[in-house]
Amino acid sequence: MKFSTDRGTLLKALSMVAGVVERPQQTQGILPVLSHLLFDCDDEGLSITGTDLEVELNVRISEGVEVEQPGRATVPGRKLAEIWRSLPEDAPVSVETGDQATVRSGRSRFQLATLPEEEYPSVDTGGEGETRLSVAPGDLRRLMDQTSFAMAQQDVRYYLNGLLFEVTDSHIRTVATDGHRLAMCTLPGGAQGTERVQAIVPRKGVVELGRLLADAEDSVEISLGMNYLRAENSGYTLTTKLVEGKFPDYATVIPSVGERQLSGSRETLRQSFLRAAIIGSDQRRVAPLVRLKIEEDRLVVKANNAETQEEAEEEVPVDYQGDAFEIGFNVDYLQDVLGVVDTEDVRISISDGGGSALIETGDSEESVFVVMPMRL
């Protein structure tokens, strides 16, 4: 295999695809080839693939690459990406493989180890029962940004360590929960003739899809199969296995609008919680508790540090009519919600002092957040 190009043509592609592969020390005793990228050259251009057996990313490049000798080969992924980034801007580069991969650019030459290309695995999809739909990149980014922060991390309930992707003939919905909070975003659209399809996308698949969407402008073509999700956009194809298991019935977790409702400026509330979190930020093994005392047209935010006897208190104007009450929350959870909301105002509804908080975004019903309270 031999091809020539310039640094800029492959820079983004290599960085994206190399981000999927495992580091060499992580593949010892498993499949060493998982630390490599698969290069496939033919008369139409170059294809680069990276995988960790859970997520696979492939990019096809047909312009700016001159293929002198078609063929397939594996090359160490992260090492090659680092070399590529270190080259001078717009430098001409040639890559040739034999017993080793040789990368040449100007007066620089690098010899990299290769592994048999026939050992390179691919994510098994099967392709049965596919649901297909086209989504605007901005809509898909919104669906993920509004919810992915609430995914669990390394929870024994493995089905929580991912993002629920739900498609019907009328909507596309994402839901995430770690058992203490829940985020849901719903946008109109969907796949015609689809009654209801659900898929749990693993955390790494969500992260890589987010990277793929960062600069996307064209519509993203989504294919949902029995055990995989595939997203295609601008020459990139991301395939991720799905998390096995049944996602909780999220509808039963979302409380109805409670009797106690308040509304206020999202940014004012966010800044207040940010300052309150400073007091408890150095407490060890303790969730950062914030006390909310809600009275007519005002919210008193309180935080204290039991270890240092420090405390903070701040009054925030809100729109509230009703009996005064006090409730506690993990302040990080509240900040996470207000950090992704993009409306000027938010509505917070609480049924009683021990119930979950339902947070909604202004007049929009597309995003809903639920935060469990903490014991005071």
C-alpha positions, 0 to 999 in steps of 0.5 A: 500500500502506498499513498501521498497526501498533505498534512491538512487533508488527513489531520481531522480524520486521523484525530477523529478515528484515532480517538476510538482505538485503545492505547497499546497498554490496554490491548495487551493480552486481548487484541493488540491490533485494537491499538491500530488503524486499518488503512484501505487504499483503492482506485477511488481513494482512502478509507481509515477505520478504528475500533475497540469492538464496541465502537467503530469509526470509518472515514472515506477520503476521495479527494486530496489523496493520490493512491500509488499502490492499492492495498490494506494495512494496519498502523498504530493509531494514536502514534500516527495521529501524534506524528501527523499533528507534529508535522509542519502545516500543509507539509506533503506526506507519503505513507508506504507499508511493507514489513513496516509502515514508513511515513515520510515528510520533508526530511523526516522519516518514521518507521512504525510497526504493523500487524496483519490486516486480516486480524483487524475486527469489525463491529458485528451488526447483522443488519436485521430490522433496521429503522432509518431516519434523517436528523439535522445535526443541530437537532441531534446535538441538542438531543444529546447535549440536553440529556447525556450529562445525566448518564450513570458512570460504571453503575452495576445497573449497566443499562443506566451507563448509556443514553436511551434513544427512542424513535416513533413515527412522530418524535425522536427522544433521548433520556438519561438517568443515574437513579438520582436525576433524569433528563429527557429531550423530545423533538418532533420528527421520527421515522414514518411507520415506526411504532416505537423503537428504543436503543441504549447507546453506551457512553463511549458511543455517545462521546464519539457521536458528539465529536462527530457532530461538532462540525457537522453541517449535513443531515445525519443518517441514522440506522437503528438495528437490533444490536447497533446504531449507525450514524453517517455524515460527510464521509464518516460512518460511526457504528456503536453496539448497544447496551443490552437490557431494558431501560427503566420506564422513565414516564413513571419517574417524571412527576406531575406538575406539583402544587408548589411552583416557582420560576426565575432567571436561569442565569441568576439561579445558576450563578447562585448555585455556583457560589454556594457550591464553593463552600462544600467543594473540599468536603470529602466523600460528601455530596455537595448539599444546598438548602433551598428555603422557598418563600413568597417571591424569594428563594434563599440558597444556603450551603455549609461545610461541616468540616470547616464550619463555613457557610454561605447564604444568598437571596434570589428573586423568584416568582412564587406564591404559596406556603414557605418550605425548605428542601435540599438538593445535590447542588452539582445536579442543579448546576448540570441542569441549568448549564444545558438549559438555553432559555432565559427562565426556568420553572421548578415544580415540587409536590412537597418537601420530600418529592422530586423537583421537576425542572422545565425550560420556560415555555418550551416542553421539549426538555424535562429534568427531574432531580431527587432531593437530599435529606436535610 
